[in-house]
Structure formats: structure tokens, C-alpha cells
Amino acid sequence: MSVTELTNKTRGAAGAMPWLANRWIRLTVFGVGLLLVMSLVRLVTGAGDLISSGTVGAAVGLAVPIGMAGLGGLWSERSGVVNIGLEGMMILGTWGAGWAGSQWSAWAGVLAAVAFGALGGLVHAVATITFGVDQIVSGVAINILGLGVTQYLSAIAFTGKAGGGPTQSPGIKSMGTVTIPGFSSAMGSIENHHWFLVSDLAGVLKGVTYQVSYLTIIAVLLLPLTYWVLWRTAFGLRLRSCGEAPHAAESLGVNVYKYKYIAVVTSGALAGFGGGFLAIVAAGIYREGQTGGRGYIGLAAMIFGNWRPGGLAAGALLFGYTDAMQLRSADAVHALLLLAVVLLALLAVTYAARRKVISASVMAALAAVILAWFLATSDLPQQVTYMTPYITTLLVLSLASQRLRMPAADGLVYRRGEGG
């Protein structure tokens, strides 16, 4: 929950330590440091699932739909259109995957999920860009519409079919996975020795190389692809200019309406892809309510990532990890309290070194309260365990909120020729 803060503090230390000036070196140092802390917590608490290959694999799988929803939000908001309808677009994607995947193939389900999500994005684009409907109102309407439409379509398409019904589709045909031969088994063998740090690193490597879905690989590749398109091409520059200064872009000959439409429809397609992942890979079936609010969490991951793909990916992994924790092991969730204590203590020391006394005191007080909670309990109530991903969402956003910068024209209605 302190990824952004710690990364920023490490960046600030680059002036004192020139070797930290390189971004990749900073990320490596941060990653190794985080792994070291988690290894220590695992050793102290005995919670093997805190950083096991199973947990890592589950975290990556749970992060994909969140990340795709967040990536969809990034495309839309970089063009200046707020999209809180990501949840509804994901719902449409799950239904499309269940409908096509149960009839033809998993890949047909993926295409249908993308198409249904893009359709939701198109509706949002028409309402907000062409007719100037309030973007929040339109997004809420898309969420309601997505749920209602899929309930209606399910009653028509799935009722009476083997394994299907008004709330679920028949089973979706399976999709293959990728495993690196030899390497994954070798990492598993090292992990089973439970050595400090070495086995934990092996567990991470096995988790990301053993039975990885093709859709996971595609999702991971979409992150650098989005960065390249939006930040390294003329197309991306024009699209981002629509979210920063649309009237200035218009004066330079940019067709702002076109770029906003492309961005919002792409946003829906990516959210639909995330919904398709839930139905095809995570469950192998479409079920009503399958998204479970992941569209909203994806929006939170995007905000946490400061409207950039790298930060978004970190946020999605964080939320996916906490989700995996509450599904796999209550003991590991309890161990997360000690991990939070260590991270908050590090934040307190960092703030103190920067002479931010109030912030340091708040972090230290929080660390003390959570440590007392950890020492006074041996496990957590089931309700707290279930709420872990959502609590993490609130904490992360509250800690990261001071350093966020949304696109300047995000959420503003654009009308051609009305610029000052």
C-alpha cells in the first residue's frame, strides 16, 4: 500500500546517491527491498502463502482484469473523457465471452468480449462526446445498462441449455497455458527448500512462468504497447493533447472528436477484454455478478498509477495480490498486518529524514496501532479477510492522492469552436 510513496522517496534519494538516478536501477532496488521485507515477514510469521508461487500466480491472474479495466480507463481519460462505466463494459465482456465461448471456442469468446465491451464504450462516447451528457451520469448509466442487458440476454440465450440458465452460461471451452519447460520445475524445487530470500525469489519466478494463460501474456504486452502508442507516436501525442488542451489541439488541426471516439471505444474494448478474462480463464463460465466491482478497482488502480501504464500495473498487482491473499490463506492476510507495520515504519523514517514531522508521526502511530492489532490476534475475522482488497484500495488512494495529476481537461465537455 506504500508503493508510490516509497518509489518517490527512492527517486528523491537519487540526488544523494547518483547511482539511483537510473529508473531501472531504482525499480530493481525497490523490488529487491520489497522481496527482502516480505521474506523476513514470511520467516517471522511462518505464513508460507505470503509469497509462494501459488500466491504469485493467483495474484497475476487476479491483476489482469483489474489492469485491463484500468488500462481502458487510462485510454479514455487521457483523451479527456471520464469513464466510470468500466464496470458495465466489463460485465458486457463477461457475457460476450460466455455466449461465444460456450458455442464456438475460447478465442471466439475473447473476440466477443472485446466487441461487447467496445459497444459499451461506443454508447458512452455517443452520449458524452456527441450529445455532451455529463460523463459521470453516462458512466453510471452504462453500469446499470450493462447489468440489465446481460440479465435479459442470459434469460434468452442460456435458459434451457445444458449447464446454462438465466444467471450463467454453459461451460466455456478451455484455453491453453504456457509453462517454461525445466525452468518452472527447477524453481519449484528451490522454493520447496524454504530458504530465506532465495526460495522466495524462486517462488516468484515459478509463479510467473508456470501454466500462464495466453490471455495473461497478451494483457502484459498491452501495457508497454499502450505506453509506446500514447507516449512515443504522433497519434498518441494528438490523443493526449485532447485530454490536456482540446481547443489548442483543435487550433493545430487535430480532429478532437475523432480521437476521443477512438480512445473511449478502445477503453470499452480493453474493459471487455478484462471481463472476458474473468469468464474464460478465471472461471471457465459466465456468471451474473462475476466482475465483483473490479471495474471500479481498475479505475482506482489507474488513479493510483497517476494515469500512466507502469503505475497502473503496480496498482493492479497490489490489488490482485491482496485479493489472492484473502482467497488462499487467512494466515497470510494476518501476516500482511506485520508487513504493513514494516512499510509504515519505513515511511515514518523517510518522512522524519525529510523533516516532515506530522507525516512521520501519523505513519508511526498507524504502525503502532497495526502492530498492537497483530500481536493481540492470531487470525482475522472472515469479514476483514474478505474486505482486504477494498480496504487496500482506500488506503492506497489516500496515501497516493497528494502526488496525482489528472489530465487538465479530463471530464470537461468539448465543443468545436468554443475555445477562448
C-alpha positions, 0 to 999 in steps of 0.5 A: 500500500506504500508503493508510490510513496516509497518509489518517490522517496527512492527517486528523491534519494537519487540526488544523494546517491547518483547511482539511483538516478537510473529508473531501472536501477531504482525499480530493481532496488525497490523490488529487491527491498520489497522481496527482502521485507516480505521474506523476513515477514514470511520467516517471522510469521511462518505464513508460507502463502505470503509469497509462494508461487501459488500466491504469485500466480493467483495474484497475476491472474487476479491483476489482469482484469483489474489492469485491463479495466484500468488500462481502458480507463487510462485510454479514455481519460487521457483523451479527456473523457471520464469513464466510470462505466468500466464496470458495465463494459466489463460485465458486457465482456463477461457475457460476450465471452460466455455466449461465444465461448460456450458455442464456438471456442475460447478465442471466439469468446475473447473476440466477443468480449472485446466487441461487447465491451467496445459497444459499451464504450461506443454508447458512452462516447455517443452520449458524452462526446456527441450529445455532451451528457455529463460523463459521470451520469453516462458512466453510471448509466452504462453500469446499470445498462450493462447489468440489465442487458446481460440479465435479459440476454442470459434469460434468452440465450442460456435458459434451457441449455445444458449447464446454462440458465438465466444467471450463467452460461454453459461451460466455456471451452478451455484455453491453453497455458504456457509453462517454461519447460525445466525452468518452472520445475527447477524453481519449484524445487528451490522454493520447496527448500524454504530458504530465506530470500532465495526460495522466495525469489524462486517462488516468484519466478515459478509463479510467473512462468508456470501454466500462464494463460495466453490471455495473461501474456497478451494483457502484459504486452498491452501495457508497454504497447499502450505506453509506446502508442500514447507516449512515443507516436504522433497519434498518441501525442494528438490523443493526449493533447485532447485530454490536456488542451482540446481547443489548442489541439483543435487550433493545430488541426487535430480532429478532437472528436475523432480521437476521443471516439477512438480512445473511449471505444478502445477503453470499452474494448480493453474493459471487455477484454478484462471481463472476458478474462474473468469468464474464460480463464478465471472461471471457465463460465459466465456468471451474473455478478462475476466482475465483483466491482473490479471495474471500479478497482481498475479505475482506482488502480489507474488513479493510483498509477497517476494515469500512466501504464507502469503505475497502473500495473503496480496498482493492479498487482497490489490489488490482485495480490491482496485479493489472492491473499484473502482467497488462499490463506487467512494466515497470510492476510494476518501476516500482511498486518506485520508487513504493513507495520514494516512499510509504515515504519519505513515511511515514518523514517523517510518522512522524519529524514525529510523533516516532515514531522506530522507525516512521520508521526501519523505513519508511526502511530498507524504502525503502532496501532497495526502492530498492537492489532497483530500481536493481540490476534492470531487470525482475522475475522472472515469479514476483514479477510474478505474486505482486504482488497477494498480496504487496500484500495482506500488506503492506497488512494489516500496515501497516493492522492497528494502526488496525482495529476489528472489530465487538465481537461479530463471530464470537461465537455468539448465543443468545436469552436468554443475555445477562448 
